[in-house]
């Protein structure tokens, strides 16, 4: 199922995978909004973070969390040229 189409699909995705996203350290503030989550995937960090907090990125995850998140992203979004999150997750996962 692709969650790029409707809000109902995004809600269903979060019901099924929200616990896994949280276990990987992804803040609810990123997953609360589909667009913000997709920007996180595109840029490899949360560029929508408030100015008084550092943007969330794979650098703030453990290598184990990064290794667990990469397959979930790959399964549901695929490997898209220009998306920065998967390479960043793979780099972080190999720092173990």
C-alpha positions in Angstrom: 0.0 0.0 0.0 1.3 3.4 -0.9 0.5 6.1 1.6 1.1 8.9 -0.8 -2.5 9.2 -2.0 -5.0 10.0 0.8 -5.1 10.9 4.4 -6.9 7.6 5.2 -3.9 5.7 3.8 -1.5 7.8 5.9 -3.6 7.1 9.0 -3.6 3.4 8.3 0.1 3.5 7.7 0.7 5.1 11.1 -1.6 2.6 12.8 0.4 -0.2 11.4 3.9 1.3 11.6 3.8 4.1 14.1 5.2 2.0 16.9 8.1 0.9 14.7 8.8 4.5 13.7 8.8 5.6 17.3 11.1 2.6 18.3 13.5 3.9 15.6 13.5 7.3 17.3 11.4 9.2 14.7 9.5 11.9 16.7 5.8 12.1 16.5 6.1 15.7 15.3 7.5 14.4 12.0 5.0 11.6 11.5 2.0 13.7 12.5 1.9 15.3 9.1 2.4 13.3 5.9 4.0 16.2 4.1 6.5 16.8 6.9 7.4 13.1 6.9 7.9 13.1 3.2 10.2 16.2 3.5 12.1 14.3 6.1 12.6 11.4 3.7 13.5 13.8 0.9 16.1 15.9 2.8 17.3 13.3 5.3 16.5 15.6 8.2 13.6 17.5 9.7 14.0 20.9 8.1 10.6 21.9 9.7 12.0 21.8 13.2 11.6 24.9 15.4 14.6 27.2 15.4 15.3 26.5 19.1 15.7 22.8 18.6 18.2 20.9 16.4 16.6 19.3 13.3 16.1 15.6 13.8 18.3 13.4 11.5 19.7 9.9 11.4 22.7 11.3 13.3 20.5 11.4 16.4 19.5 7.8 16.0 21.5 4.8 17.2 23.0 2.7 14.4 20.5 0.0 15.3 17.6 2.3 14.9 18.9 3.5 11.5 19.3 -0.1 10.4 15.7 -0.9 11.4 14.2 2.2 9.7 15.8 1.8 6.3 13.9 -1.3 5.3 10.6 0.2 6.3 11.2 3.3 4.2 12.4 1.2 1.3 9.4 -1.1 1.5 6.8 1.7 1.5 8.5 4.4 -0.6 11.1 2.6 -2.7 14.5 3.8 -3.6 14.1 7.2 -5.2 16.9 9.2 -6.8 17.4 12.5 -4.9 16.0 11.2 -1.6 18.6 11.8 1.1 17.2 9.7 4.0 18.1 6.2 2.8 21.8 6.9 2.2 22.0 8.8 5.5 20.3 5.8 7.3 22.7 3.4 5.7 25.7 5.5 6.7 24.5 5.7 10.3 23.7 2.0 10.4 27.3 1.1 9.4 28.8 3.2 12.2 28.0 0.4 14.7 
